[in-house]
Amino acid sequence: MTPALRLSGIVKRFGATVALDGADLEVGPGEVHALLGENGAGKSTLLSILGGLLRPEAGTLEVEGAPYAPRSPRDARERGIALIHQELSLFPHLTVAENVLVGVEPRSHGLLDREEARRRTREVLAEFGHPEIEPDARVSRLPIAARQVVEICRAIAGQARVVLMDEPTSSLQRADVERLFALIRRLADSRVAIVYISHFLEEAREVARAFSVLRDGRSVASGLLEAVTNDELIAHMVGRTVDTRFPRRDHAPSEEVELEVRGLVAAPGVREASFALRRGEVLGVFGLMGSGRTEMVRSLFGLDSSAVGTVRRGGQEGPVASTPARRLAQGLGYLSEDRKGEGLALPMSVADNVTVTRFSSCSRLGVLDPGRQREQAEERTRELKVKMRSPDQPVRTLSGGNQQKVAMARLLHQEADVLLLDEPTRGIDVASKGQIYEAIGAAAAGGKAVLMVSSYLPELLGVCDRLAVMSRGRLGEARAVDEWTPESLMEEAIGA
């Protein structure tokens, strides 16, 4: 049988950095193939080459037995290759319909047939279970999870023969994950080949049959998933065995309240939220897409000027509505779920991004000391094992997972007393998640108060002291983590 996709000896360099150094991959028609590896292993680079975004320096590519050398994403699309990006590649100023049908727009007499475009977009959105998303909605106004849906629907609309999925579930709730997996199975039944990147090994096992592992740009293992254990896969990925357990919490949170919120309302997402966050505590918040959890955290950090309610911090009470600058001065730090759009300054260096919220630590009389700045950035990024050439490297050149660790390093450098974390491990590999968990645990042990929003139940149950559920804009009562189960959390989230 002719493979749907075959790559051999792929090499790609970015200056002195070797991203791929002899990568191989073979996927048959109707096969779902998991591509695994640490952040920076070269997975996204390999898919970008297949999707026509990058060109390799060496190696051969074949699609359905024919040579393949795309010069652009349009070339790839015309050859039946669709790429779903981890870092969403949508056009924010265009509508949902314009994004879904880009390159395959329906035309009538040479002009765009807008009514047909709306009809086809509604059809694709309904197929994926999201008829509520309006074809005429501007993408920039959609939440991250809805944008992920649009990205996936664009691949469906192209009727591709090979679909490349780079962390497609990173912003999806479980119900949407199940819809995606059902879609993948339908595509596979239609003999569409799928390459699936995920840092969730349980997801890979649920949807894929075969696997390949990249490490430092090289193919180091491949085979059937049923023939290997998770420990073996992780050892292939990182070159050693890794302790994937959550860090032990040997300290008890203080009774001292570090942040108290009462009657927070931020229309339309947050209808009522009240809680007390204690010193040395990790308080987790779980909720489904649209529950208002992200809007709550953004309001607390002063990103929603229309929010109402009160915040007590350091013995002083004030309104929820504020500004990020004031919140920084009050000792609050914020990690956004959207690292690309607002979590990092991508053109700036790693050093600038790590120190940006506390330049005072590396300046004298208002003048920045670059040497001191680099030293401090190196120290923080070393703690989180960020893979980079130097602190002067633009952060946009790092892999998505390493970018996320830079964002976390910024919070650690800021030395905030209250950390507001929105999906802190999105797009992070197994080993890096452990480093993030260690950093969160160490921050709490050092007396920091941590509010952690996540859609990944195992980490909430493994990292947090207490958990609360956000449902339909209302935050429920926080209870000790051992009083919850995954089932009870989900029941409360859906209002059962």
C-alpha positions as CSV (number, residue, x, y, z in Angstrom):
1,M,0.0,0.0,0.0
2,T,1.3,3.4,-0.9
3,P,1.8,5.6,2.1
4,A,-0.4,8.8,2.2
5,L,2.7,10.6,3.6
6,R,6.4,9.8,3.7
7,L,9.2,12.0,5.0
8,S,12.9,10.9,5.0
9,G,16.0,12.6,6.5
10,I,14.4,16.0,6.9
11,V,16.9,18.7,8.0
12,K,16.0,22.3,9.0
13,R,18.2,24.9,10.6
14,F,17.4,28.4,12.0
15,G,20.8,30.1,12.0
16,A,23.0,28.1,14.4
17,T,20.0,26.2,15.8
18,V,19.3,22.8,14.3
19,A,15.5,22.3,14.6
20,L,15.4,19.0,12.6
21,D,18.4,16.7,12.0
22,G,17.2,13.7,10.1
23,A,13.5,13.3,10.9
24,D,11.5,10.5,9.3
25,L,7.8,9.9,9.2
26,E,5.5,7.5,7.4
27,V,1.7,7.5,7.6
28,G,-0.8,5.3,5.8
29,P,-4.2,6.2,4.3
30,G,-6.8,6.3,7.1
31,E,-4.1,6.1,9.8
32,V,-4.1,8.4,12.9
33,H,-0.4,8.8,13.8
34,A,0.7,10.4,17.0
35,L,3.8,12.6,16.7
36,L,5.4,12.9,20.2
37,G,8.3,14.7,21.8
38,E,9.3,17.5,24.2
39,N,8.9,21.1,23.5
40,G,11.6,22.1,21.1
41,A,12.0,18.6,19.7
42,G,11.0,19.8,16.2
43,K,7.4,18.6,15.9
44,S,5.8,21.9,15.0
45,T,8.7,22.6,12.6
46,L,8.1,19.3,10.8
47,L,4.4,20.1,10.4
48,S,5.2,23.6,9.2
49,I,7.4,22.1,6.4
50,L,4.5,19.8,5.4
51,G,2.1,22.7,5.5
52,G,4.2,24.8,3.2
53,L,5.3,27.4,5.8
54,L,8.9,26.4,5.8
55,R,11.3,24.7,3.4
56,P,13.8,22.0,4.5
57,E,17.5,22.1,3.8
58,A,17.7,18.4,3.1
59,G,15.5,15.3,2.9
60,T,12.6,14.1,0.7
61,L,8.9,14.4,1.0
62,E,6.2,12.3,-0.8
63,V,2.4,12.6,-0.7
64,E,0.6,9.5,-2.0
65,G,3.8,8.3,-3.7
66,A,4.5,11.5,-5.6
67,P,7.3,14.0,-4.8
68,Y,6.1,16.9,-2.7
69,A,7.9,20.3,-2.3
70,P,5.3,23.0,-1.3
71,R,6.4,26.6,-1.9
72,S,3.5,28.0,0.2
73,P,0.5,27.0,2.3
74,R,-1.6,27.4,-0.8
75,D,0.5,24.8,-2.6
76,A,0.0,22.4,0.4
77,R,-3.7,23.0,0.4
78,E,-4.0,22.3,-3.3
79,R,-2.2,19.0,-2.7
80,G,-4.7,18.1,0.0
81,I,-2.7,19.0,3.1
82,A,-4.5,20.9,5.9
83,L,-2.6,22.2,9.0
84,I,-4.3,23.0,12.3
85,H,-1.9,25.1,14.2
86,Q,-1.2,25.1,17.9
87,E,-0.6,28.9,17.8
88,L,-3.8,29.8,16.0
89,S,-3.1,31.2,12.5
90,L,-6.4,32.9,11.9
91,F,-7.0,36.3,10.4
92,P,-8.4,38.2,13.4
93,H,-9.8,41.1,11.3
94,L,-11.8,38.7,9.1
95,T,-15.1,36.9,9.8
96,V,-15.5,33.3,10.8
97,A,-16.7,32.4,7.3
98,E,-13.8,34.2,5.6
99,N,-11.4,32.3,7.8
100,V,-13.0,28.9,7.4
101,L,-13.2,29.1,3.6
102,V,-9.9,30.9,3.0
103,G,-8.5,29.6,-0.3
104,V,-11.7,27.7,-1.1
105,E,-14.2,30.6,-1.3
106,P,-17.4,29.9,-3.3
107,R,-17.7,32.3,-6.2
108,S,-20.5,33.3,-8.6
109,H,-19.6,35.1,-11.8
110,G,-16.1,35.7,-10.5
111,L,-17.3,37.3,-7.3
112,L,-17.5,36.0,-3.7
113,D,-20.9,34.4,-3.1
114,R,-21.3,35.5,0.5
115,E,-24.6,33.7,1.1
116,E,-23.1,30.4,-0.1
117,A,-20.1,31.1,2.1
118,R,-22.4,31.6,5.2
119,R,-24.3,28.4,4.3
120,R,-21.1,26.3,4.0
121,T,-19.6,27.7,7.1
122,R,-22.8,27.0,9.1
123,E,-22.7,23.4,7.7
124,V,-19.1,22.9,8.9
125,L,-19.7,24.5,12.3
126,A,-22.8,22.3,12.8
127,E,-20.8,19.2,11.8
128,F,-18.4,20.0,14.6
129,G,-21.2,20.7,17.0
130,H,-21.0,24.5,17.2
131,P,-23.9,26.0,15.3
132,E,-24.0,28.9,17.8
133,I,-20.9,30.5,16.3
134,E,-22.0,33.1,13.8
135,P,-20.4,33.0,10.3
136,D,-20.4,36.8,10.2
137,A,-18.7,37.2,13.7
138,R,-15.3,38.8,13.6
139,V,-12.7,36.3,14.8
140,S,-10.9,38.9,17.0
141,R,-14.0,39.1,19.2
142,L,-14.2,35.3,19.8
143,P,-12.8,33.7,23.0
144,I,-9.7,31.5,22.5
145,A,-11.7,28.2,22.6
146,A,-14.1,29.4,19.9
147,R,-11.1,30.4,17.7
148,Q,-9.7,26.9,18.1
149,V,-13.0,25.6,16.8
150,V,-12.8,27.9,13.8
151,E,-9.2,26.7,13.1
152,I,-10.4,23.1,13.1
153,C,-13.4,23.8,10.9
154,R,-11.1,25.4,8.3
155,A,-9.3,22.1,7.9
156,I,-12.7,20.3,7.6
157,A,-13.9,22.7,4.9
158,G,-10.8,22.1,2.7
159,Q,-11.7,18.4,2.3
160,A,-8.0,17.5,2.8
161,R,-6.5,14.0,2.3
162,V,-3.8,14.6,4.9
163,V,-4.7,16.6,8.1
164,L,-1.9,17.8,10.4
165,M,-3.1,18.6,13.9
166,D,-0.7,20.5,16.2
167,E,-2.1,20.4,19.8
168,P,-5.7,20.8,18.5
169,T,-7.3,20.3,21.9
170,S,-5.1,22.8,23.8
171,S,-8.0,25.3,24.3
172,L,-11.0,22.8,24.1
173,Q,-13.3,21.6,26.8
174,R,-13.8,17.8,27.2
175,A,-17.1,17.9,25.2
176,D,-15.3,19.5,22.2
177,V,-12.4,17.1,22.6
178,E,-14.9,14.2,22.2
179,R,-16.4,15.9,19.2
180,L,-12.9,16.3,17.7
181,F,-12.1,12.6,18.3
182,A,-15.4,11.6,16.7
183,L,-14.5,13.8,13.7
184,I,-11.0,12.2,13.5
185,R,-12.5,8.7,13.4
186,R,-14.9,9.8,10.6
187,L,-12.0,11.2,8.6
188,A,-9.9,8.1,9.2
189,D,-12.9,5.9,8.0
190,S,-12.8,8.1,4.8
191,R,-9.1,7.1,4.4
192,V,-7.8,10.6,5.4
193,A,-4.4,10.3,7.0
194,I,-3.9,12.3,10.2
195,V,-0.8,13.3,12.0
196,Y,-1.7,14.2,15.6
197,I,0.6,16.1,18.0
198,S,-0.4,16.1,21.7
199,H,1.4,16.4,25.0
200,F,-1.5,14.4,26.6
201,L,-0.4,10.8,26.3
202,E,-3.9,9.6,27.3
203,E,-5.3,11.6,24.3
204,A,-2.8,10.1,21.9
205,R,-3.8,6.6,23.0
206,E,-7.5,7.4,22.7
207,V,-7.3,8.5,19.1
208,A,-4.1,7.2,17.5
209,R,-2.9,3.7,16.7
210,A,0.8,4.3,15.7
211,F,3.4,6.8,17.0
212,S,6.7,8.4,16.2
213,V,9.0,10.2,18.7
214,L,11.2,13.1,17.9
215,R,14.1,14.1,20.3
216,D,16.4,17.0,19.5
217,G,15.2,17.0,15.9
218,R,15.8,13.3,15.3
219,S,13.4,10.4,14.9
220,V,14.3,8.1,17.8
221,A,11.4,5.6,18.0
222,S,8.2,4.5,16.2
223,G,5.7,1.7,16.4
224,L,2.3,0.8,17.7
225,L,1.0,2.6,20.8
226,E,-0.4,-0.6,22.3
227,A,3.1,-2.1,22.4
228,V,4.7,0.6,24.7
229,T,4.0,2.0,28.1
230,N,3.7,5.7,29.0
231,D,7.0,5.4,30.9
232,E,8.7,4.0,27.8
233,L,7.3,6.8,25.6
234,I,8.4,9.5,28.1
235,A,11.9,7.9,28.2
236,H,12.1,8.1,24.4
237,M,10.9,11.7,24.5
238,V,13.4,13.1,27.0
239,G,16.2,10.5,26.9
240,R,15.7,9.4,30.5
241,T,13.0,8.3,32.9
242,V,10.9,11.1,34.4
243,D,9.0,11.3,37.6
244,T,5.6,12.4,36.4
245,R,3.9,12.5,39.8
246,F,2.7,15.8,41.2
247,P,5.0,17.4,43.7
248,R,4.4,16.7,47.4
249,R,2.8,19.5,49.4
250,D,4.4,19.3,52.8
251,H,3.1,22.7,54.1
252,A,-0.4,23.8,55.1
253,P,-1.7,27.1,53.8
254,S,-1.8,30.0,56.3
255,E,-5.1,31.2,57.7
256,E,-4.1,34.7,56.6
257,V,-6.2,35.9,53.7
258,E,-4.1,37.4,51.0
259,L,-6.9,38.3,48.5
260,E,-10.6,38.5,49.2
261,V,-13.1,39.1,46.4
262,R,-16.8,39.9,47.0
263,G,-19.6,40.3,44.5
264,L,-17.6,40.3,41.4
265,V,-19.8,40.9,38.3
266,A,-18.4,41.4,34.8
267,A,-21.2,41.2,32.2
268,P,-21.9,39.1,30.3
269,G,-19.5,36.3,31.4
270,V,-19.4,36.7,35.2
271,R,-22.6,36.9,37.1
272,E,-21.3,36.5,40.6
273,A,-18.0,35.4,42.1
274,S,-16.8,35.6,45.7
275,F,-13.8,33.9,47.3
276,A,-11.0,34.2,49.8
277,L,-7.4,33.3,48.7
278,R,-5.1,32.5,51.6
279,R,-1.3,32.9,51.9
280,G,0.5,29.8,50.8
281,E,-2.5,28.3,49.1
282,V,-3.2,27.0,45.6
283,L,-6.9,27.6,44.9
284,G,-8.1,25.9,41.6
285,V,-11.0,27.0,39.5
286,F,-12.6,24.6,37.0
287,G,-15.2,25.4,34.5
288,L,-16.4,24.7,30.9
289,M,-15.9,27.0,28.0
290,G,-18.1,30.1,28.4
291,S,-18.4,29.6,32.2
292,G,-16.8,32.9,32.9
293,R,-13.6,31.7,34.6
294,T,-11.2,33.5,32.3
295,E,-13.3,36.7,32.4
296,M,-13.2,36.5,36.3
297,V,-9.3,36.4,36.3
298,R,-9.0,39.1,33.7
299,S,-11.3,41.4,35.8
300,L,-9.3,40.8,38.9
301,F,-6.1,41.9,37.1
302,G,-7.8,45.2,35.9
303,L,-8.4,44.1,32.3
304,D,-12.2,44.8,32.4
305,S,-13.0,48.3,33.4
306,S,-16.7,47.6,33.5
307,A,-16.5,45.0,36.3
308,V,-18.1,45.7,39.7
309,G,-17.5,44.3,43.1
310,T,-14.9,44.7,45.8
311,V,-11.3,43.4,46.4
312,R,-9.6,43.4,49.7
313,R,-5.8,43.2,49.6
314,G,-3.3,44.0,52.3
315,G,-6.0,45.3,54.7
316,Q,-7.3,47.8,52.1
317,E,-10.5,47.4,50.2
318,G,-11.2,48.8,46.8
319,P,-13.3,48.3,43.6
320,V,-12.6,45.4,41.2
321,A,-12.4,47.8,38.3
322,S,-8.7,48.9,38.2
323,T,-5.8,48.9,35.8
324,P,-3.0,46.3,35.3
325,A,-0.4,48.8,36.4
326,R,-2.2,49.3,39.7
327,R,-2.5,45.6,40.2
328,L,1.2,45.1,39.5
329,A,1.9,47.7,42.1
330,Q,-0.3,45.9,44.6
331,G,1.7,42.7,44.1
332,L,-0.5,40.8,41.7
333,G,0.9,38.8,38.7
334,Y,-1.1,37.5,35.8
335,L,-0.4,34.6,33.3
336,S,-2.8,34.8,30.3
337,E,-4.1,31.8,28.5
338,D,-3.3,33.5,25.2
339,R,0.5,33.7,25.3
340,K,0.8,34.7,21.7
341,G,-1.8,37.4,21.7
342,E,-1.2,39.1,25.0
343,G,1.0,36.9,27.3
344,L,4.4,37.8,25.6
345,A,6.0,40.5,23.5
346,L,7.0,38.1,20.7
347,P,9.5,40.4,18.8
348,M,11.4,41.2,22.1
349,S,14.1,39.2,23.7
350,V,13.7,36.5,26.3
351,A,15.5,38.8,28.8
352,D,13.0,41.7,28.0
353,N,10.0,39.4,28.5
354,V,11.3,37.9,31.8
355,T,12.1,41.3,33.4
356,V,9.4,43.5,31.9
357,T,7.2,43.7,35.0
358,R,10.2,44.5,37.3
359,F,12.8,46.4,35.3
360,S,13.8,48.1,38.6
361,S,15.7,44.9,39.5
362,C,18.1,45.4,36.7
363,S,18.4,49.1,36.4
364,R,20.2,51.9,38.2
365,L,18.9,55.5,38.4
366,G,16.3,54.6,35.8
367,V,18.8,53.2,33.3
368,L,18.6,49.6,32.3
369,D,21.8,47.5,32.9
370,P,21.7,44.9,30.0
371,G,24.3,42.6,31.7
372,R,22.4,42.4,34.9
373,Q,19.2,41.9,33.0
374,R,20.7,38.9,31.1
375,E,22.0,37.4,34.3
376,Q,18.6,37.6,36.0
377,A,16.8,36.2,32.9
378,E,19.3,33.3,32.7
379,E,18.7,32.5,36.4
380,R,14.9,32.4,36.0
381,T,14.9,30.5,32.7
382,R,17.4,28.0,34.1
383,E,15.0,27.2,36.9
384,L,12.3,26.2,34.3
385,K,14.8,24.6,31.9
386,V,13.9,26.9,29.0
387,K,15.6,25.7,25.8
388,M,17.2,28.8,24.1
389,R,20.5,29.9,22.7
390,S,20.8,33.0,24.9
391,P,18.6,35.6,26.8
392,D,19.0,37.9,23.8
393,Q,17.1,35.5,21.5
394,P,13.7,36.9,20.3
395,V,11.0,35.0,22.2
396,R,9.1,34.3,19.0
397,T,11.9,32.0,17.9
398,L,11.2,29.6,20.8
399,S,8.8,26.6,20.7
400,G,5.3,27.2,22.1
401,G,6.1,25.3,25.2
402,N,9.3,27.2,25.9
403,Q,7.4,30.5,25.3
404,Q,5.0,29.4,28.0
405,K,7.9,28.8,30.4
406,V,9.2,32.2,29.7
407,A,5.8,33.7,30.6
408,M,6.0,31.7,33.9
409,A,9.6,32.9,34.5
410,R,8.4,36.5,34.2
411,L,5.9,35.9,37.1
412,L,8.7,34.3,39.2
413,H,11.0,37.3,38.5
414,Q,8.2,39.8,39.3
415,E,8.0,38.3,42.8
416,A,4.3,39.0,43.1
417,D,2.5,37.9,46.2
418,V,-0.6,36.8,44.4
419,L,-0.3,34.8,41.1
420,L,-3.3,34.6,38.8
421,L,-2.7,31.7,36.4
422,D,-5.0,31.0,33.5
423,E,-4.2,27.6,31.9
424,P,-0.5,27.6,33.0
425,T,0.4,24.4,31.3
426,R,-1.3,24.8,28.0
427,G,0.9,23.4,25.2
428,I,3.5,22.1,27.7
429,D,5.1,18.7,27.4
430,V,5.1,16.1,30.1
431,A,8.5,16.9,31.6
432,S,7.9,20.7,31.4
433,K,4.5,20.3,33.1
434,G,6.4,18.8,36.1
435,Q,8.7,21.8,36.2
436,I,5.7,24.2,36.1
437,Y,4.0,22.2,38.9
438,E,7.2,22.4,41.0
439,A,7.4,26.1,40.4
440,I,3.8,26.6,41.5
441,G,4.3,24.4,44.6
442,A,7.5,26.3,45.5
443,A,5.7,29.6,45.1
444,A,3.0,28.5,47.5
445,A,5.5,27.0,49.9
446,G,7.2,30.4,49.9
447,G,4.0,32.1,51.0
448,K,2.6,33.1,47.6
449,A,-1.1,32.9,47.1
450,V,-2.0,31.2,43.8
451,L,-5.3,31.2,41.9
452,M,-5.1,28.6,39.1
453,V,-7.7,28.3,36.4
454,S,-7.4,25.0,34.4
455,S,-9.5,22.7,32.2
456,Y,-7.2,19.8,32.9
457,L,-8.7,18.0,35.9
458,P,-5.7,15.8,36.8
459,E,-3.5,18.8,37.5
460,L,-6.2,20.6,39.5
461,L,-6.7,17.6,41.7
462,G,-2.9,17.0,41.9
463,V,-1.7,20.6,42.5
464,C,-4.4,22.5,44.4
465,D,-5.3,22.7,48.1
466,R,-8.9,23.8,47.4
467,L,-11.1,23.7,44.3
468,A,-14.2,25.8,43.2
469,V,-16.3,25.3,40.1
470,M,-17.5,28.1,37.8
471,S,-20.8,27.4,36.1
472,R,-22.8,29.8,34.0
473,G,-21.0,32.8,35.3
474,R,-21.3,31.9,39.0
475,L,-18.4,30.7,41.2
476,G,-19.4,27.9,43.6
477,E,-18.0,27.4,47.1
478,A,-14.4,26.3,47.4
479,R,-13.8,23.0,49.1
480,A,-10.8,20.9,50.0
481,V,-9.4,19.1,47.1
482,D,-10.0,15.6,48.7
483,E,-13.7,16.4,48.8
484,W,-13.8,16.4,45.0
485,T,-13.7,13.7,42.3
486,P,-13.5,14.2,38.5
487,E,-17.1,13.2,38.3
488,S,-18.4,15.6,41.0
489,L,-16.4,18.5,39.4
490,M,-17.9,17.8,36.0
491,E,-21.4,17.4,37.4
492,E,-21.2,20.8,39.1
493,A,-19.6,22.4,36.0
494,I,-22.6,21.3,33.8
495,G,-25.1,22.2,36.5
496,A,-26.3,18.6,36.9
